[in-house]
Amino acid sequence: MILKKVKADLFISFQNACLLAAHIPQFIMIENLEKINKARVKIARLLIAPNNLVKKQLIKKFEIKEERIAVIYPSANKIYEPINEQKKEAIKNKYTEGKEFFYFNSILPDEKNLIDLLKSFSYFKKRQQSNFKLLINAISNSFFAKSLEGYKYRNDIRIIDTKNKKEEVMITASAYAAVLPFNANENMIAAFNAARSGVPVVAVKNSIINEVFEDAALYSQSEAAKDIGEKMMQVYTNEDYRTMLIERGKQVADEYTSGKTAELLWQSIIKTLE
């Protein structure tokens, strides 16, 4: 075994798994709760969860002690940063006909989430009568096209699947606000990147974003389209509040760096191996 050959003191898995036959301490970075089983949990010396919600789910599902789980949040990517107005205008001209836009840049767990996102945007459009667009950065499929066929505001929706990281950075920094209403782990990274770019975040109360951002984001009371749509209206109509969210968001993003994440991981390693 390669671990024995290199005389490893510790094995850290990023694939929701561990080595059943290894005789050294093992850590599991939990990425997908559904893919981890009790045998692996039993072997692991430490489980590293991306947020407190996953930690609570691990405790409930596997009845393990709290001290066997460390919460280490992801961090903002350093390449994300604010851009000047000229660059913002270029992005808006390219993707949204020069109009301001709300931006969704995460995963859509199921088809219902896309429908809910469109309903939230409809609520906003009906009441504001603005020329705002909704830009969705996700892998498109036939369901996307079908959902937009009879959608009243389909001309105000743009679905892209950007693989170019530099382009994604520019798009993020050009958004009026990032709308991340679903409680997925990927939303946290998208929120960090938006905040670092000087873009306010609209999320859901008691979500994983709420864990970290606290009063640095705008929260709907639920995932209901009406609630989310109202918060989109609020960030649109209250410019002073939007500015405050941007400043607070930057502070949060500056705190959760890759250096801090690495330090927390190192502290967990030392503590566990003592």
Secondary structure, 3 states (H helix, E strand, C coil): CHHHHCCCCCEEECCCCCCCCCCCCEEEECCCHHHCCHHHHHHCCEEEECCHHHHHHHHHHHCCCHHHEEECCCCCCCCCCCCCHHHHHHHHHHHCCCCCEEEECCCCCCHHHHHHHHHHHHHHHHHHCCCCEEEEECCCCHHHHHHHHCCCCHHHEEEECCCCHHHHHHHHHHCCEEECCCCCHHHHHHHHHHHHCCCCEEEECCCHHHHHHHHHCEEECCCCHHHHHHHHHHHHHCHHHHHHHHHHHHHHHHHCCHHHHHHHHHHHHHHHHC
